[in-house]
């Protein structure tokens, strides 16, 4: 392409340069237009014989072309129309996306700012909710904390004991079979338990206190404080179960039962917490405690005093009702966790202000709080049977932003189910104690469970969370069977599926509380 | 002769298409041809010419290509497309009807109808 603008008069060169500059379009298009204009002027001025003539004609032609800006505008508009349809569509789409992107950034900055700038102290709110209305001196938590500090973990080479543990994927009791131990193994276990005496003493003191809470100090240590002692506490409960089994092995049944009750009281403390992890740890510890009591009952027949004392203690713990998890507390805990996340992220990485974190959680702080509280207030906390036979229509539709709550929903449902199971197991344990008392007094087991209540052996009959009635009971010779219909809602005659004790597998099955293997 | 701008507005594209239907031309050549063929009656302002050519190109009625001119220099030549031919026929028909209507209204003699 020729680019010979130099041979043209200066005014023409300036005019063409101005027009091309003002076209403001793709370089290739501007080059072509420039060349066309140069060619036009070149052809128009070709016949001029003198410079003055050339200059005059050039000015006339420029005049005829008109205002440079207007010409540039018309050229640009026309050239834009020449673009292929796909280019126009792409540009249009990119413009729309660009607008959405800019809007999204502005929205994200605002959303993230609502979290960072909020004066609401969720930690303080949570602490007020979590705290019992009692003196600090009645608080068991400091003793549990001390017990955790003093706890010495099981040595890694403690193979002897590990082989003897009754544990599988579904059994969290971690009970030890002393009857299968040899003397060396028994001595090892005994020595290790003795090394834990200081720790267990703290647990004993804690379980005799009426209350339990711990304050979350600030956002920076929020999660750490709430969870870094839970595994050790669970290990302490398991260690307590070994102590109980050791007493059983030594035929010190009353002391064994006392250890079991300590574990159950510890569970009760943890289940009073407003933190879900603590509550679930409490459920797990309760299962250990109930298993210890039933294991002791399997091995020997306690006297009436032992049975009565133990049963009274169990019933007293949940006199009003079984301790269900406070979902309102979870809402505040969740808001505190989220705020902690926002504060940390935005302080460490300020550029995160423009990122759509709000969409992950629930939008602005106010919106998220409203959604979270509403979510937990409306949560279906009925037992599995009620939920199965009369499913509640969800009137709470979680729309984005806020898919975090969608993720939490199945876990929360699972937690409700676990709670009902723990309740039925605990009530079953209390019922077994009552049945053993009945047997002790009358020489045989009752024909029906209702007789226990009629004769004052039990306050409440054990509810089956998987049926509309109480647990299934049958006399079996000089023993009995006590079971739940479990998750298949079918009476399988007291046959338990070892792979899925709560009947969640394809083969179903019942959950048998007695007899135990 | 200077015509009312609005009068020329609809005519200019037809004129350009008609000229180009007889052969490819570059911008300056087209401008000179229009003036000459119309007996110096029609002059397409230069400020209108190139935007008009680019608009017709955008509509697919003409096509522009860089080609070697007789002088050996490269020029952007414009040729009418098939779509442009169809448009030209339709536009000419409309102009003819318009001419007849104006003649009748103004009481002028029937003009010689240019061959198609």
Interface residues (C-beta under 8 A of the other chain):
Chain A: X1 X2 X32 X33 X35 X36 X37 X39 X40 X43 X44 X61 X64 X65 X66 X67 X70 X71 X74 X75 X77 X78 X79 X81 X82
Chain B: X26 X27 X28 X29 X31 X45 X46 X47 X50 X51 X54 X55 X57 X58 X59 X66 X73 X74 X75 X76
